Structure formats: C-alpha cells, structure tokens
Amino acid sequence: MISSTSNSAKALERRIGLRSAVLFNMLEMIGVGPFITLPLVIAAAGYRLSVWAWVLGAAIAVADGLVWAELGAMFPRAGGSYAFLREIYGPERAGNWLGFLFVWQLSFTAPLSIASGCIGLSSFLAFFWPGLESAPLAALPMLRYANFAAAAACLLVTALLYRNLSSITRLAWVLFGGVLTAIAGVMVSGFSHAAAGGWQMPHGPALGAAAALGGLAQATLITTYDYWGYYNICFLGSEVRRPERTIPRAILLSVAFVSVFYVLMNMAALPAVREAASRAAESATAGLQMARLQLVADMAHSAFGLWAGYLMAALIVWTAFASVFSLLLGYSRVPYAAARDGNYFRFLDAVHPKHGIPHRSLVALGLVATAFCFFSLSQVITLLVITRILLQFFLQQIGVMVLRVKRPELERPFRMPLYPLPPLAAMAGFVFILVNRAHAVGGLAVAVGIGVVGTAIYMARAWRLREWPFAAAAQGDRA
C-alpha cells in the first residue's frame, strides 16, 4: 500500500480559466431543481409573488456570493469553506474544530445533494418507463426500481469523473449544451402556448400579510436551494488560474446569468401552472411528484405535440446528470483537503499519479451518495438549506467581518463593495427564510443536532490527539 505522503506529493494543478469556472458553477446551479420546484414556488408564494421569490433568492445569492468572492480570492485552496474556516478562526484554535464540523455536516449534505439529483433524474426516466415506480421486492416496498436507476446514475458519474481535468472540462461543455437547451425549451414552450391562448394567467386569491410573508419565505427557501452552486469554483480553488480575478468574476457572472434564466422560466410557466399548482397544494406526496414531473413536459406537449414532451423530459434527465456531475466534482475536493491537513481520514489524502485528481475522496463520496439513493427525499431541500446556513454560511459571513477587524493587514485581491452590507444582508435574508416558515423549529433542531454530534466527535478526537482546546492543557502537563 502506498503511503499517503507519497500519494499527496503530487499537487493539484491550476488549469481552470474563467469560462470553465462559470461553467462549473452554472452546471451545479441549474440541476433538476428548478424544473421540479417551479410549481412548488408558485404554490407557496402565489402567482403574483412567485417571481419575487426568485428575485429575492438572487439578491441573497449576490450578497453571500460577495462573501465567497472575497474569501475565495484570499484563500484559493482545495476545500473551499474548509480552508476559509480554518484561516478565519485559526488552524491551531477554533478553526480546527469548525473545519472538522464543516466536513462532518458535508458528510450528510453533500451526498444528499448528489443523491437528490440522481433520484430526480430517475423520476424523469419514469416518464418513459412507468415501471420504474414499482417495487421489485414485496418485503421492501419502499425500494423501487427508480432507486436502483438513481444509484446506477451516481456510479456512472463517479466513473466519468475518474479522469484528468482537461477531459472533465470538455465533457462538462457537452453537458452544458443540453442544460441550455432544456432551459430554452421551457421558456419557448410556455411563451408559445400562452401566446396561442392555450393558458390564461389565473387571478391569485387575496392573501393576508402574514400568509403572504410566510409563503414568500417558504418559496424563497426553495429558490435559495436552486441558486446554490455559485460558490462551486471555491472548492476547486487549488486548480483555478489567476484565482484572485477568476473566482470573484465566476461567482457574480453565474448568479447574473442563472437569475435571468430562472425569472424567465417562472414567467413562462405561470400561465401553464394553474392546475399543477392546485395539485401541489392539495395532493399527497405521490401526487406532488407527478405534478412536478408533468409541468414542464406538459408545457412542451401542449405547445408542440407528444414528442416535444418526451424531448423535454429527456433534456431534464440530461440536466440532472450534468448537475450531479458538477456537484460530485466540487465536493470531492473537500474531504481530500481536510485529510491533507490531518483533520480527517488520512486515507483520503491522495492525488492520482496519472490524472492529478483526489481519486480516493471522489470514490468515497460517490459511494456514500449511491447509498443515499435508496432513501426517501422527503423534506431534503429544507434540511439541506437549514444545515448549510447554520453550520457553514453564517460562520463565513461572520468570519469575513472578523478577518477585517483582526487581520486588516492581509492582502485582499478582491474587496467586496459596500462592506459590511453584503454579509449583513445575506444573514438577514437567511434569517428571513429560517424563521418565517411553518414547522421552522423541527428543521432547526435537526441541524443543531448534527452540529452537537459533530462537536462531540471532534472533542473526543482532539482529546486523544491533544489538539485544540486540549493542546494547552497537554503542554501544561508536560511542563
């Protein structure tokens, strides 16, 4: 067995330029999410406020993106948030704990994100093969053929990423062509049918202020999930050329492009979504999945015929695959970075001698995500958003201000404009979507529980290794 030291001797190379950086961000942002959540956003916020949910989500993404841009330009390293938290709070102090905690929560949220894309992909495959929704084992009715299709997709993505970065970039551009075609198909289908008079814009019911605010918060939580990915390039920081310029530009450009796409998609879907939104509001979970699936495919079917509906479903499968591709690419660098610093499993500190990729971290994350493909995705979006906000985003937004105060001498290749408004605005936006929702306490409790368990594991490990906060005590004992 080759030691981790010799494996990690080969460093990651800086080969990603601006166009590829924007591409990787947008591939993660535009996954299957917006296609299945369009009716959910409209049902939650109402017809008149749904567009504002996308606009508010974009504003939060820009404010938080400026935080990522400043940190990413300062610390362009593999691992993204892991590297940021260690630098902000001190690698020999609380930064060691928070870095571990970030990787710990990522062990749940990253595979769930990847698996959610794969399961979304398999649900659209069921548009062609309805038998995918049946259960192969009578003793385990919760398992369906669709779960196995999702797991197979996850394994395929892992195999495709097991190659050098130049090959991955070429493949990513091919996948991105299908993503843009899917977006264009949604907009053309919706506007074409609306222009022909097939669907009329319904008049939304009048809502009280409290109900409207709660609906907007829930819809914005969903759109926030759909925007996430604008920071993907930060996880590839060690592989970015001229990161001080490329990372901030890639973040802001990807948010700008995707926000335009999402607003236009929402406007195109509004005339078509009256019945789908009603089903989303009234149906059980199974009916809700059908409402999500039928919306964009039915728009194309009604506008251009049956085969157009099939083509749209196929393009969304393609888009989901592209999103999973980008997710696994970015997140696979995080366990590698933590292991390289000695703050995670040493086995993952390895770079492939030929391909120059963190291959063990890639395969490990791919296998965990494959296992999650056999779980239910009920309330996954809410859990993902809340956990990431509490255990990652808030820590960075506070941290960027801590750095400005405690280490003003640090070189900052990119300084966010209007400081400190961006981090304060981002935190205010996240607080809005966390507290102005029904059943907000339950989601917060789960996220806090993940943090408490991770902290307990870190403290036990730190005591054994005599790391912070036990390092000082160990030095005193030796004295």
N, C-alpha and C positions, 0 to 999 in steps of 0.2 A: 504493500500500500504506500502511495506517495504521500509524503508529509504535507501538511497544509502550508508550511513555509515555502516549499518549492513550488507548490501549485500557485500560490499567490504572488510569486516573484514577478510573473508577467502582469504588467499593469494594463488597465483599460486604456484604449487609445481614443484621442479626440478626433472623431470623424463625422460628427453630426453638424450640419450647417443650419441656417435659418429656415429654409424651406422644409427640410426634413423635420426640424423641431416643431414647426407649426403643424405639419402633417401628423406627427405622433400625438400631439395634444388633441387635435380635432378627431382623430380616429377613436381616442378614448371618450371624448365628449359625446360624439354622435354615435352612440351604440343603438341597441334595440330600445333603450329607454324612452326617447321622445315618441316613438311610434306606438308604444303600448300605453304611455301615460297621457297622451293628448286628451282622450275622453275623461280621464281622471282629473286633470287640471281644470277642464271646463265644468265638470260636475261639482268639483269642490268650490271653485271661485264664482261660478255662474258665467253666463255668456259675456256680460259686459266687463267683468273684472279679470277674465282669464288671460287676456293679453297683458294686463298689468302684472300678473304673476310672473310672466316671462321677463318683463322689463325689470321688475324688482329683483328677480333672480340674477339677471345680468349685472345690475348695479352692485349687488353683493359680490358677485364674481370679480368685477373690476376692482372694488375696494380691497378684497382679500388678495386678488392677483398682484396688486402693487406690493403687498407684504411679501409674497413669494418672490417677486421680481428682485426686491432689494436683497433678500436673504440669498436667493439663488445666485445673484451676481457676486456676492461677497464670498460665498462658500460653494463653489461649483464642484461638488463631490458626489460620488455614488451614494444613494440612500436618501437624498432629499431631506425630508423632515428629520430623519435620524441625525444627520450631520448638523442641521440647524440647531436642534435642541441641545446637543452636546456642547456646541460652541457658545450658545447663548448662556446656558446655566452652568457651564464649566465641566469639562470631561472628567475631572477628578472630584467633582462635587455633585450637586443635584442633577447636572446634565447626564451623568451616568445612569441615574435612576430613570429620568424622563426619557432618555434614549431607549432604554430597555422597555419601558412602558409603551412607547410608541410601537416598537417591533412586536410587542405582545399583543396589542389591540389589532395590529395589522395581520397577525396570525389568524384572526377571526374575520376581519372586514375585507381584506384583500381576496382571500379565497371565495368569500360570499359574493363579492362584486363580480369576480370572474365566473363563478358558477351561475349567478343570476343571468349573465349574458348568454351562457350556454343553454340554460333552461328556457330563456326567451326564444333563442334560436330554435330549439326543439318544438316549442309551442307553435311556431310558424310552419315548421315542417308538417305538423298535424293538419295544416290547411290542405296539404296534398295527400297525406296518408292519415285519415282519421283513426285508424287502428292504433296509432302511437299513443292514444289516450287510454287504451285498455291495459289491464293488469295481467302480466304473464303468470304470476303466482297467486293462486287463490288464498294461500296462507298469509301473503303480504300484499294486501290490496292497495296499500299506499305507494307501492312501487309500480311504475308504469314503463312501458317501452320508451316513452319520451325521456325518462330519466337516463336510460341507457344510451339513447341518442345524444343527450347532453354530455354525458361522460365521455363518449367517443369523440365529440367535438372538442372537448377540453384536451384530450390526449393528442389529437391531431394538431392543435395549436402549439402545444408543447414541442412536438416533433418539428414543426415548421420553424420554431424559434431557435432550435438547436443547430445553429449555423452562424457564419460570420455576419457582422453588422451590415456590410455592403449588400449582401444577399437579402437580408431582412428589410433594408430600406427600399430596394427595388420591389419586393413583394408588397410592402406597405403602400406604395404608389398605385399598384394594381388594385388593391383592396379599396383604396380611397376613391378610385374612379367609380366603383359600384356604389359607395356611400353617397356621392354627389348625385348619381343617377336616381337613387331611391328618394332623396330629398326633393329633387326636381319633379319626380313622378307624383309625390304627394301634393305639391303645390299646383302643378298643371292639372291634375285630376280634380282637385277641389274647386279651383277657379273656373275650369272649363264647364263643369256641371252646374255650378252656381250661375254662370253667365247664360247657360241654356235654360235656366228657370226650373231645374230639377229640384233644387232645395231652396227654401226661403229662410232667411235669418229669423229664428224664433224670438219672441219677446220674452226676456227673462223675467221671472217673478220678482216683485219688490221684496227686498230683504232688510231687516233691521240692522242697525250699525254693528251690534255685537256679532250677529250671524255672518254679516259680510266680512268683518275683520277676521273671524275665526276661519272662514272659508278661504280667504286670501292667504292666511298664514299656512294652512294645510297645502294649498296649491303651490305656494312659494317653496315650501319644503320639497315638494316633488320636482319643481323646476331647478332648485338648487342641486339636487341629485343629478339631474340631466346635464347641468353645466359642468359638474365636477370632471376634472381631467385637464383643465387649463394649466395645471401645475405639473403635468406628467413629465415634462422635459427636465424638471429639477431632480427627479430620481435618476436621470441619465447624465447628471452634471459632469461626471468624470469623462464623458465621451462627447462633449459639446465643444466645437471650435469657437474661439472668441466668446466664452460664456458671458463675459461682462456686458456684451451687446446682444448676443443671440437670445439668452434666456428671457430678459425683460420684453424684448420685442415679440418673441414667440408667444408669451403669455397673453399680452394685450391684443395681438392680432387674432389669436384663436378665439378669444372671448368676443371680439367685434364681429368676426365672420359668423360664428355659430349663433350669436344672439339674433342676427338678421335672419338666418335660416329658420330659427325657432319661431320668431314672431310671424313670419310669412306662413309657416306651416300651420300655426294656430289659426290665423285668419282664413286660410284656405279650408281648414277643417270645420270651422264654425257652422256654415250652412248645412253641413252633412251630419252633424253630430247630435241632432235633437233626440232621436230615438236611442242612439248609443249612450248618450249621457243619462237618459232616463233609466236605462238598464243598469248603468254603472252605479247609480244612486240607489236602486231598488233591489238589485239582484243579489244572490249569494255569491260566494267566491267563484264558483264554477261558471256562473253566468257572467261574472265580471271578466273572466279570462276571455270568454267568447266575444264580449263587447270590445275588448282591446284588440283582438285579432281581426274582427270584421271591419273595423273602422276604415283603415287606410286601404285594405284590399277591396272593400265595397265601394269606396270612392272611385277607385280606378275602374272597377267593374261597371258601375253605373255610368261613368263618363265615356268609356271606350270599349266595353264589352268584357266577356268572361275571361279571355286570355290576358287582358290587361290586369285583371285582378290576380291571376296566377303569377304574372310577371312581377307585380308589386310585392306579393308575398315572398317571391324568390329573392328580390332585391333586399328585402328586410332581413332575410336569413343571411345574405351576404354581409349586410351592415353589422349584424350582431356578431358574426365571425370576426370582422375587422376590429370591432371594439374589444373583444376578448383578446385578440392578438396584441393590441396596444397595451391593455391592462397588464397582461402577464409579462410583457417586455419590460415595462417600467417597474412594477412591483418586485420582480425577481432580483433587482439590484439592492433592495433594502436588507434582507437577511444577510446577503454577502457583505455589505458594508459593516453591519453590526458584528458579524463573525470576524471580520478582518481586524476590528478594534478590540477583539477579545470580550465583547459584550453579548455574544450569542453563541450558538453551537459552532465550535471550531471547524467541524466537518464542512461547513458551508463556505469557508474561506478558500475558494478555489476558482481559478480562471483557466478555461480550456486552453491547452497549449497551442492548438491549431486555430480555433475560431475566435479566441480572445473574448469569450463571454463567461459570466459566472454560472457555469453549467449546472453545478450541484444545487445552487439556490433556485435556479429555473425549474429543474425537475422536481425538487421538493415541493415548491409552491404549486406547480401544475398537478401533482398527485393529490395534494390536500384539496385543491379546488375540484378535482374529479370526484373525490369522496363527497363533497358538499352538493354535488349534482343530484344526490339521492335524498336530499332533504327538501321539506316544504319551504316555499319562499314567502309565506305569509308574513307581512309587516317587515320584510327585509329592508326595503328602502328606508323606512323610518328608523330602524335600528342602526343602519349604516350611517345615516346622516347624524343622528344624535351622538353616537360613539365617536365619530371623527371630529365633530365640533368640540366636544368636551376634552378629548384626550390628544388632540392634535392642533386644531385650528386656533382655539383660544390660547394655547401655550405659545404658538408662534406670534400671534397678534400682540400679546403682552410682551413677548420676548423681544420683538423688534424695537419696542419702545424702551425696554430695559437696556438694550445694547446702545441706543442713542444716548442714554444717561450715563451708564457706567463705562462705556468704551468709545467715547467720541473720537478718539484718535484713529480708529480703524478705517482703513481705506474702503470707501463705498463707491464702487464703479457706477452703480445706479442708485440714486437717491429719489425716493418716491416724492412726487409733488404734493403740496398741501399737507405735509406732515404736521400733526399726528391724525388728521381727519380720516385717512383711509383705514387704519386699523380700528379706530373707534367706530367708524361707520360699519365696517364688517362685523364687529362684535354686536353692535346694535341690531343689525339685520339678522344675525343668528339667534339672538335672544328673542326677537320677534317671532321667528318660526318655531322656537322651542317651547315658548310658554303660551302662545295664543292658539292652542290646539286642544281638541278633545283627547282625553287619556294621556296627557303630557307626562304625568308622574311615572307611569309604567315604563315608558321608554327611557326616561332619565335614570330610573332605578337600575335597569339592565346595564346601561353604560357605566354608572358608578360601580356596580358590582364587578364588571370587567376590570376597572381600574384598581379596585381594592384587592382582588385576587392577584393581579399582576404585581402590585406593590408588595404583597406578602411573599410572592415567589422571589422577587428581586431582593428583599431584605434577607431572606434565608440564604440566598446565594451570596450576597455581599458579606454576610457574617462569616460564611465558610471561606471566602476568598480575601477577607479583610479589606474590602473596598468601602467607599463612602456609603453610609456615615460611620462605619466601624473602623476605618483606616486610622483615624486619630487615636482611638482607644487602643488599637493594636500597637501603635508606636509608643504610647504611654506605658503599656505593659512591658515592652522590650526595654524601655529606659529604666 
